[in-house]
Amino acid sequence: MSKSCKGLAMELVKCLSESDCVKVEKRSVRECAGEKSPCIPSECVGLRETYFNCKRGQ
């Protein structure tokens, strides 16, 4: 992974780790990252989009 996207990836993992998708539903960060669930905060959704765009641009 490029260094330019690594910071975004770490922020996304942290955000998702603190979401209800992981804490309440006991799902993995990977499972939650790939979904459009209402229990994922909009901040995490924005980070996910930014991260995917970063990866796509390389």
mmCIF file of the N, C-alpha and C atoms, coordinates in Angstrom:
data_MODEL
# 
_entry.id   MODEL 
# 
loop_
_atom_site.group_PDB 
_atom_site.id 
_atom_site.type_symbol 
_atom_site.label_atom_id 
_atom_site.label_alt_id 
_atom_site.label_comp_id 
_atom_site.label_asym_id 
_atom_site.label_entity_id 
_atom_site.label_seq_id 
_atom_site.pdbx_PDB_ins_code 
_atom_site.Cartn_x 
_atom_site.Cartn_y 
_atom_site.Cartn_z 
_atom_site.occupancy 
_atom_site.B_iso_or_equiv 
_atom_site.pdbx_formal_charge 
_atom_site.auth_seq_id 
_atom_site.auth_comp_id 
_atom_site.auth_asym_id 
_atom_site.auth_atom_id 
_atom_site.pdbx_PDB_model_num 
ATOM 1   N N  . MET A 1 1  ? 0.847   -1.172 0.000  1.00 0.00 ? 1  MET A N  1 
ATOM 2   C CA . MET A 1 1  ? 0.000   0.000  0.000  1.00 0.00 ? 1  MET A CA 1 
ATOM 3   C C  . MET A 1 1  ? 0.894   1.238  0.000  1.00 0.00 ? 1  MET A C  1 
ATOM 4   N N  . SER A 1 2  ? 0.534   2.194  -0.778 1.00 0.00 ? 2  SER A N  1 
ATOM 5   C CA . SER A 1 2  ? 1.278   3.432  -0.856 1.00 0.00 ? 2  SER A CA 1 
ATOM 6   C C  . SER A 1 2  ? 1.152   4.206  0.449  1.00 0.00 ? 2  SER A C  1 
ATOM 7   N N  . LYS A 1 3  ? 2.199   4.951  0.775  1.00 0.00 ? 3  LYS A N  1 
ATOM 8   C CA . LYS A 1 3  ? 2.170   5.747  2.003  1.00 0.00 ? 3  LYS A CA 1 
ATOM 9   C C  . LYS A 1 3  ? 1.070   6.795  1.963  1.00 0.00 ? 3  LYS A C  1 
ATOM 10  N N  . SER A 1 4  ? 0.742   7.274  0.767  1.00 0.00 ? 4  SER A N  1 
ATOM 11  C CA . SER A 1 4  ? -0.268  8.321  0.653  1.00 0.00 ? 4  SER A CA 1 
ATOM 12  C C  . SER A 1 4  ? -1.651  7.838  1.082  1.00 0.00 ? 4  SER A C  1 
ATOM 13  N N  . CYS A 1 5  ? -1.925  6.554  0.940  1.00 0.00 ? 5  CYS A N  1 
ATOM 14  C CA . CYS A 1 5  ? -3.232  6.008  1.322  1.00 0.00 ? 5  CYS A CA 1 
ATOM 15  C C  . CYS A 1 5  ? -3.212  5.346  2.698  1.00 0.00 ? 5  CYS A C  1 
ATOM 16  N N  . LYS A 1 6  ? -2.032  5.096  3.224  1.00 0.00 ? 6  LYS A N  1 
ATOM 17  C CA . LYS A 1 6  ? -1.934  4.354  4.483  1.00 0.00 ? 6  LYS A CA 1 
ATOM 18  C C  . LYS A 1 6  ? -2.598  5.099  5.636  1.00 0.00 ? 6  LYS A C  1 
ATOM 19  N N  . GLY A 1 7  ? -2.410  6.405  5.703  1.00 0.00 ? 7  GLY A N  1 
ATOM 20  C CA . GLY A 1 7  ? -3.034  7.199  6.763  1.00 0.00 ? 7  GLY A CA 1 
ATOM 21  C C  . GLY A 1 7  ? -4.553  7.119  6.693  1.00 0.00 ? 7  GLY A C  1 
ATOM 22  N N  . LEU A 1 8  ? -5.082  7.185  5.479  1.00 0.00 ? 8  LEU A N  1 
ATOM 23  C CA . LEU A 1 8  ? -6.532  7.065  5.291  1.00 0.00 ? 8  LEU A CA 1 
ATOM 24  C C  . LEU A 1 8  ? -7.022  5.694  5.725  1.00 0.00 ? 8  LEU A C  1 
ATOM 25  N N  . ALA A 1 9  ? -6.260  4.666  5.396  1.00 0.00 ? 9  ALA A N  1 
ATOM 26  C CA . ALA A 1 9  ? -6.637  3.302  5.774  1.00 0.00 ? 9  ALA A CA 1 
ATOM 27  C C  . ALA A 1 9  ? -6.696  3.170  7.288  1.00 0.00 ? 9  ALA A C  1 
ATOM 28  N N  . MET A 1 10 ? -5.713  3.732  7.975  1.00 0.00 ? 10 MET A N  1 
ATOM 29  C CA . MET A 1 10 ? -5.680  3.650  9.435  1.00 0.00 ? 10 MET A CA 1 
ATOM 30  C C  . MET A 1 10 ? -6.853  4.411  10.056 1.00 0.00 ? 10 MET A C  1 
ATOM 31  N N  . GLU A 1 11 ? -7.170  5.580  9.505  1.00 0.00 ? 11 GLU A N  1 
ATOM 32  C CA . GLU A 1 11 ? -8.315  6.353  9.999  1.00 0.00 ? 11 GLU A CA 1 
ATOM 33  C C  . GLU A 1 11 ? -9.620  5.596  9.778  1.00 0.00 ? 11 GLU A C  1 
ATOM 34  N N  . LEU A 1 12 ? -9.742  4.962  8.624  1.00 0.00 ? 12 LEU A N  1 
ATOM 35  C CA . LEU A 1 12 ? -10.950 4.202  8.303  1.00 0.00 ? 12 LEU A CA 1 
ATOM 36  C C  . LEU A 1 12 ? -11.115 3.027  9.263  1.00 0.00 ? 12 LEU A C  1 
ATOM 37  N N  . VAL A 1 13 ? -10.050 2.302  9.521  1.00 0.00 ? 13 VAL A N  1 
ATOM 38  C CA . VAL A 1 13 ? -10.109 1.166  10.449 1.00 0.00 ? 13 VAL A CA 1 
ATOM 39  C C  . VAL A 1 13 ? -10.507 1.647  11.842 1.00 0.00 ? 13 VAL A C  1 
ATOM 40  N N  . LYS A 1 14 ? -9.914  2.753  12.280 1.00 0.00 ? 14 LYS A N  1 
ATOM 41  C CA . LYS A 1 14 ? -10.238 3.301  13.605 1.00 0.00 ? 14 LYS A CA 1 
ATOM 42  C C  . LYS A 1 14 ? -11.704 3.708  13.674 1.00 0.00 ? 14 LYS A C  1 
ATOM 43  N N  . CYS A 1 15 ? -12.170 4.386  12.651 1.00 0.00 ? 15 CYS A N  1 
ATOM 44  C CA . CYS A 1 15 ? -13.562 4.837  12.606 1.00 0.00 ? 15 CYS A CA 1 
ATOM 45  C C  . CYS A 1 15 ? -14.519 3.646  12.637 1.00 0.00 ? 15 CYS A C  1 
ATOM 46  N N  . LEU A 1 16 ? -14.260 2.663  11.806 1.00 0.00 ? 16 LEU A N  1 
ATOM 47  C CA . LEU A 1 16 ? -15.134 1.490  11.751 1.00 0.00 ? 16 LEU A CA 1 
ATOM 48  C C  . LEU A 1 16 ? -15.072 0.677  13.042 1.00 0.00 ? 16 LEU A C  1 
ATOM 49  N N  . SER A 1 17 ? -13.901 0.634  13.676 1.00 0.00 ? 17 SER A N  1 
ATOM 50  C CA . SER A 1 17 ? -13.747 -0.111 14.932 1.00 0.00 ? 17 SER A CA 1 
ATOM 51  C C  . SER A 1 17 ? -14.634 0.452  16.031 1.00 0.00 ? 17 SER A C  1 
ATOM 52  N N  . GLU A 1 18 ? -14.905 1.755  15.948 1.00 0.00 ? 18 GLU A N  1 
ATOM 53  C CA . GLU A 1 18 ? -15.717 2.418  16.966 1.00 0.00 ? 18 GLU A CA 1 
ATOM 54  C C  . GLU A 1 18 ? -17.195 2.476  16.584 1.00 0.00 ? 18 GLU A C  1 
ATOM 55  N N  . SER A 1 19 ? -17.549 1.931  15.430 1.00 0.00 ? 19 SER A N  1 
ATOM 56  C CA . SER A 1 19 ? -18.937 1.984  14.963 1.00 0.00 ? 19 SER A CA 1 
ATOM 57  C C  . SER A 1 19 ? -19.772 0.859  15.567 1.00 0.00 ? 19 SER A C  1 
ATOM 58  N N  . ASP A 1 20 ? -21.088 1.025  15.516 1.00 0.00 ? 20 ASP A N  1 
ATOM 59  C CA . ASP A 1 20 ? -22.007 -0.007 16.010 1.00 0.00 ? 20 ASP A CA 1 
ATOM 60  C C  . ASP A 1 20 ? -21.893 -1.290 15.198 1.00 0.00 ? 20 ASP A C  1 
ATOM 61  N N  . CYS A 1 21 ? -21.512 -1.166 13.951 1.00 0.00 ? 21 CYS A N  1 
ATOM 62  C CA . CYS A 1 21 ? -21.368 -2.349 13.095 1.00 0.00 ? 21 CYS A CA 1 
ATOM 63  C C  . CYS A 1 21 ? -20.387 -3.341 13.720 1.00 0.00 ? 21 CYS A C  1 
ATOM 64  N N  . VAL A 1 22 ? -19.302 -2.824 14.283 1.00 0.00 ? 22 VAL A N  1 
ATOM 65  C CA . VAL A 1 22 ? -18.293 -3.678 14.913 1.00 0.00 ? 22 VAL A CA 1 
ATOM 66  C C  . VAL A 1 22 ? -18.633 -3.933 16.378 1.00 0.00 ? 22 VAL A C  1 
ATOM 67  N N  . LYS A 1 23 ? -18.962 -2.857 17.108 1.00 0.00 ? 23 LYS A N  1 
ATOM 68  C CA . LYS A 1 23 ? -19.182 -2.981 18.551 1.00 0.00 ? 23 LYS A CA 1 
ATOM 69  C C  . LYS A 1 23 ? -20.462 -3.724 18.914 1.00 0.00 ? 23 LYS A C  1 
ATOM 70  N N  . VAL A 1 24 ? -21.566 -3.399 18.257 1.00 0.00 ? 24 VAL A N  1 
ATOM 71  C CA . VAL A 1 24 ? -22.864 -3.975 18.614 1.00 0.00 ? 24 VAL A CA 1 
ATOM 72  C C  . VAL A 1 24 ? -23.140 -5.252 17.829 1.00 0.00 ? 24 VAL A C  1 
ATOM 73  N N  . GLU A 1 25 ? -22.927 -5.190 16.522 1.00 0.00 ? 25 GLU A N  1 
ATOM 74  C CA . GLU A 1 25 ? -23.233 -6.343 15.669 1.00 0.00 ? 25 GLU A CA 1 
ATOM 75  C C  . GLU A 1 25 ? -22.117 -7.382 15.654 1.00 0.00 ? 25 GLU A C  1 
ATOM 76  N N  . LYS A 1 26 ? -20.978 -7.055 16.298 1.00 0.00 ? 26 LYS A N  1 
ATOM 77  C CA . LYS A 1 26 ? -19.844 -7.990 16.431 1.00 0.00 ? 26 LYS A CA 1 
ATOM 78  C C  . LYS A 1 26 ? -19.332 -8.507 15.087 1.00 0.00 ? 26 LYS A C  1 
ATOM 79  N N  . ARG A 1 27 ? -19.274 -7.607 14.115 1.00 0.00 ? 27 ARG A N  1 
ATOM 80  C CA . ARG A 1 27 ? -18.779 -7.977 12.787 1.00 0.00 ? 27 ARG A CA 1 
ATOM 81  C C  . ARG A 1 27 ? -17.353 -7.468 12.639 1.00 0.00 ? 27 ARG A C  1 
ATOM 82  N N  . SER A 1 28 ? -16.641 -8.000 11.667 1.00 0.00 ? 28 SER A N  1 
ATOM 83  C CA . SER A 1 28 ? -15.256 -7.562 11.459 1.00 0.00 ? 28 SER A CA 1 
ATOM 84  C C  . SER A 1 28 ? -15.242 -6.205 10.751 1.00 0.00 ? 28 SER A C  1 
ATOM 85  N N  . VAL A 1 29 ? -14.121 -5.517 10.891 1.00 0.00 ? 29 VAL A N  1 
ATOM 86  C CA . VAL A 1 29 ? -13.948 -4.229 10.218 1.00 0.00 ? 29 VAL A CA 1 
ATOM 87  C C  . VAL A 1 29 ? -14.064 -4.426 8.711  1.00 0.00 ? 29 VAL A C  1 
ATOM 88  N N  . ARG A 1 30 ? -13.511 -5.514 8.225  1.00 0.00 ? 30 ARG A N  1 
ATOM 89  C CA . ARG A 1 30 ? -13.560 -5.806 6.780  1.00 0.00 ? 30 ARG A CA 1 
ATOM 90  C C  . ARG A 1 30 ? -15.003 -5.954 6.308  1.00 0.00 ? 30 ARG A C  1 
ATOM 91  N N  . GLU A 1 31 ? -15.821 -6.671 7.070  1.00 0.00 ? 31 GLU A N  1 
ATOM 92  C CA . GLU A 1 31 ? -17.233 -6.848 6.698  1.00 0.00 ? 31 GLU A CA 1 
ATOM 93  C C  . GLU A 1 31 ? -17.952 -5.499 6.683  1.00 0.00 ? 31 GLU A C  1 
ATOM 94  N N  . CYS A 1 32 ? -17.701 -4.706 7.705  1.00 0.00 ? 32 CYS A N  1 
ATOM 95  C CA . CYS A 1 32 ? -18.378 -3.410 7.814  1.00 0.00 ? 32 CYS A CA 1 
ATOM 96  C C  . CYS A 1 32 ? -17.917 -2.430 6.733  1.00 0.00 ? 32 CYS A C  1 
ATOM 97  N N  . ALA A 1 33 ? -16.658 -2.509 6.339  1.00 0.00 ? 33 ALA A N  1 
ATOM 98  C CA . ALA A 1 33 ? -16.119 -1.594 5.327  1.00 0.00 ? 33 ALA A CA 1 
ATOM 99  C C  . ALA A 1 33 ? -16.775 -1.803 3.971  1.00 0.00 ? 33 ALA A C  1 
ATOM 100 N N  . GLY A 1 34 ? -17.211 -3.017 3.698  1.00 0.00 ? 34 GLY A N  1 
ATOM 101 C CA . GLY A 1 34 ? -17.777 -3.326 2.391  1.00 0.00 ? 34 GLY A CA 1 
ATOM 102 C C  . GLY A 1 34 ? -19.274 -3.133 2.295  1.00 0.00 ? 34 GLY A C  1 
ATOM 103 N N  . GLU A 1 35 ? -19.884 -2.599 3.328  1.00 0.00 ? 35 GLU A N  1 
ATOM 104 C CA . GLU A 1 35 ? -21.340 -2.478 3.340  1.00 0.00 ? 35 GLU A CA 1 
ATOM 105 C C  . GLU A 1 35 ? -21.813 -1.040 3.410  1.00 0.00 ? 35 GLU A C  1 
ATOM 106 N N  . LYS A 1 36 ? -23.058 -0.858 3.031  1.00 0.00 ? 36 LYS A N  1 
ATOM 107 C CA . LYS A 1 36 ? -23.710 0.444  3.185  1.00 0.00 ? 36 LYS A CA 1 
ATOM 108 C C  . LYS A 1 36 ? -24.784 0.280  4.246  1.00 0.00 ? 36 LYS A C  1 
ATOM 109 N N  . SER A 1 37 ? -24.336 0.068  5.456  1.00 0.00 ? 37 SER A N  1 
ATOM 110 C CA . SER A 1 37 ? -25.234 -0.183 6.574  1.00 0.00 ? 37 SER A CA 1 
ATOM 111 C C  . SER A 1 37 ? -25.575 1.125  7.280  1.00 0.00 ? 37 SER A C  1 
ATOM 112 N N  . PRO A 1 38 ? -26.802 1.254  7.776  1.00 0.00 ? 38 PRO A N  1 
ATOM 113 C CA . PRO A 1 38 ? -27.175 2.473  8.501  1.00 0.00 ? 38 PRO A CA 1 
ATOM 114 C C  . PRO A 1 38 ? -26.435 2.623  9.829  1.00 0.00 ? 38 PRO A C  1 
ATOM 115 N N  . CYS A 1 39 ? -25.830 1.556  10.329 1.00 0.00 ? 39 CYS A N  1 
ATOM 116 C CA . CYS A 1 39 ? -25.114 1.653  11.605 1.00 0.00 ? 39 CYS A CA 1 
ATOM 117 C C  . CYS A 1 39 ? -23.683 2.162  11.430 1.00 0.00 ? 39 CYS A C  1 
ATOM 118 N N  . ILE A 1 40 ? -23.291 2.469  10.199 1.00 0.00 ? 40 ILE A N  1 
ATOM 119 C CA . ILE A 1 40 ? -21.965 3.027  9.943  1.00 0.00 ? 40 ILE A CA 1 
ATOM 120 C C  . ILE A 1 40 ? -22.098 4.547  9.852  1.00 0.00 ? 40 ILE A C  1 
ATOM 121 N N  . PRO A 1 41 ? -21.370 5.279  10.704 1.00 0.00 ? 41 PRO A N  1 
ATOM 122 C CA . PRO A 1 41 ? -21.473 6.742  10.703 1.00 0.00 ? 41 PRO A CA 1 
ATOM 123 C C  . PRO A 1 41 ? -21.072 7.354  9.358  1.00 0.00 ? 41 PRO A C  1 
ATOM 124 N N  . SER A 1 42 ? -21.657 8.498  9.051  1.00 0.00 ? 42 SER A N  1 
ATOM 125 C CA . SER A 1 42 ? -21.362 9.162  7.775  1.00 0.00 ? 42 SER A CA 1 
ATOM 126 C C  . SER A 1 42 ? -19.886 9.534  7.671  1.00 0.00 ? 42 SER A C  1 
ATOM 127 N N  . GLU A 1 43 ? -19.241 9.787  8.795  1.00 0.00 ? 43 GLU A N  1 
ATOM 128 C CA . GLU A 1 43 ? -17.804 10.089 8.793  1.00 0.00 ? 43 GLU A CA 1 
ATOM 129 C C  . GLU A 1 43 ? -17.018 8.908  8.220  1.00 0.00 ? 43 GLU A C  1 
ATOM 130 N N  . CYS A 1 44 ? -17.395 7.699  8.623  1.00 0.00 ? 44 CYS A N  1 
ATOM 131 C CA . CYS A 1 44 ? -16.714 6.496  8.123  1.00 0.00 ? 44 CYS A CA 1 
ATOM 132 C C  . CYS A 1 44 ? -17.006 6.278  6.639  1.00 0.00 ? 44 CYS A C  1 
ATOM 133 N N  . VAL A 1 45 ? -18.218 6.567  6.237  1.00 0.00 ? 45 VAL A N  1 
ATOM 134 C CA . VAL A 1 45 ? -18.587 6.417  4.825  1.00 0.00 ? 45 VAL A CA 1 
ATOM 135 C C  . VAL A 1 45 ? -17.739 7.371  3.982  1.00 0.00 ? 45 VAL A C  1 
ATOM 136 N N  . GLY A 1 46 ? -17.579 8.599  4.449  1.00 0.00 ? 46 GLY A N  1 
ATOM 137 C CA . GLY A 1 46 ? -16.747 9.569  3.741  1.00 0.00 ? 46 GLY A CA 1 
ATOM 138 C C  . GLY A 1 46 ? -15.293 9.127  3.659  1.00 0.00 ? 46 GLY A C  1 
ATOM 139 N N  . LEU A 1 47 ? -14.773 8.606  4.768  1.00 0.00 ? 47 LEU A N  1 
ATOM 140 C CA . LEU A 1 47 ? -13.398 8.094  4.780  1.00 0.00 ? 47 LEU A CA 1 
ATOM 141 C C  . LEU A 1 47 ? -13.242 6.921  3.822  1.00 0.00 ? 47 LEU A C  1 
ATOM 142 N N  . ARG A 1 48 ? -14.244 6.056  3.794  1.00 0.00 ? 48 ARG A N  1 
ATOM 143 C CA . ARG A 1 48 ? -14.196 4.890  2.904  1.00 0.00 ? 48 ARG A CA 1 
ATOM 144 C C  . ARG A 1 48 ? -14.133 5.339  1.448  1.00 0.00 ? 48 ARG A C  1 
ATOM 145 N N  . GLU A 1 49 ? -14.976 6.293  1.080  1.00 0.00 ? 49 GLU A N  1 
ATOM 146 C CA . GLU A 1 49 ? -14.982 6.798  -0.300 1.00 0.00 ? 49 GLU A CA 1 
ATOM 147 C C  . GLU A 1 49 ? -13.634 7.428  -0.650 1.00 0.00 ? 49 GLU A C  1 
ATOM 148 N N  . THR A 1 50 ? -13.104 8.234  0.269  1.00 0.00 ? 50 THR A N  1 
ATOM 149 C CA . THR A 1 50 ? -11.822 8.892  0.032  1.00 0.00 ? 50 THR A CA 1 
ATOM 150 C C  . THR A 1 50 ? -10.702 7.868  -0.109 1.00 0.00 ? 50 THR A C  1 
ATOM 151 N N  . TYR A 1 51 ? -10.717 6.854  0.752  1.00 0.00 ? 51 TYR A N  1 
ATOM 152 C CA . TYR A 1 51 ? -9.697  5.801  0.693  1.00 0.00 ? 51 TYR A CA 1 
ATOM 153 C C  . TYR A 1 51 ? -9.784  5.021  -0.621 1.00 0.00 ? 51 TYR A C  1 
ATOM 154 N N  . PHE A 1 52 ? -10.986 4.624  -1.005 1.00 0.00 ? 52 PHE A N  1 
ATOM 155 C CA . PHE A 1 52 ? -11.145 3.874  -2.255 1.00 0.00 ? 52 PHE A CA 1 
ATOM 156 C C  . PHE A 1 52 ? -10.700 4.714  -3.449 1.00 0.00 ? 52 PHE A C  1 
ATOM 157 N N  . ASN A 1 53 ? -11.013 6.005  -3.438 1.00 0.00 ? 53 ASN A N  1 
ATOM 158 C CA . ASN A 1 53 ? -10.575 6.889  -4.523 1.00 0.00 ? 53 ASN A CA 1 
ATOM 159 C C  . ASN A 1 53 ? -9.052  7.018  -4.539 1.00 0.00 ? 53 ASN A C  1 
ATOM 160 N N  . CYS A 1 54 ? -8.456  7.052  -3.364 1.00 0.00 ? 54 CYS A N  1 
ATOM 161 C CA . CYS A 1 54 ? -6.995  7.118  -3.270 1.00 0.00 ? 54 CYS A CA 1 
ATOM 162 C C  . CYS A 1 54 ? -6.377  5.865  -3.887 1.00 0.00 ? 54 CYS A C  1 
ATOM 163 N N  . LYS A 1 55 ? -6.903  4.706  -3.530 1.00 0.00 ? 55 LYS A N  1 
ATOM 164 C CA . LYS A 1 55 ? -6.389  3.442  -4.068 1.00 0.00 ? 55 LYS A CA 1 
ATOM 165 C C  . LYS A 1 55 ? -6.594  3.359  -5.577 1.00 0.00 ? 55 LYS A C  1 
ATOM 166 N N  . ARG A 1 56 ? -7.728  3.837  -6.031 1.00 0.00 ? 56 ARG A N  1 
ATOM 167 C CA . ARG A 1 56 ? -8.056  3.789  -7.456 1.00 0.00 ? 56 ARG A CA 1 
ATOM 168 C C  . ARG A 1 56 ? -7.119  4.691  -8.259 1.00 0.00 ? 56 ARG A C  1 
ATOM 169 N N  . GLY A 1 57 ? -6.672  5.774  -7.655 1.00 0.00 ? 57 GLY A N  1 
ATOM 170 C CA . GLY A 1 57 ? -5.832  6.739  -8.356 1.00 0.00 ? 57 GLY A CA 1 
ATOM 171 C C  . GLY A 1 57 ? -4.379  6.319  -8.494 1.00 0.00 ? 57 GLY A C  1 
ATOM 172 N N  . GLN A 1 58 ? -4.011  5.169  -7.963 1.00 0.00 ? 58 GLN A N  1 
ATOM 173 C CA . GLN A 1 58 ? -2.600  4.755  -8.017 1.00 0.00 ? 58 GLN A CA 1 
ATOM 174 C C  . GLN A 1 58 ? -2.327  3.822  -9.163 1.00 0.00 ? 58 GLN A C  1 
# 
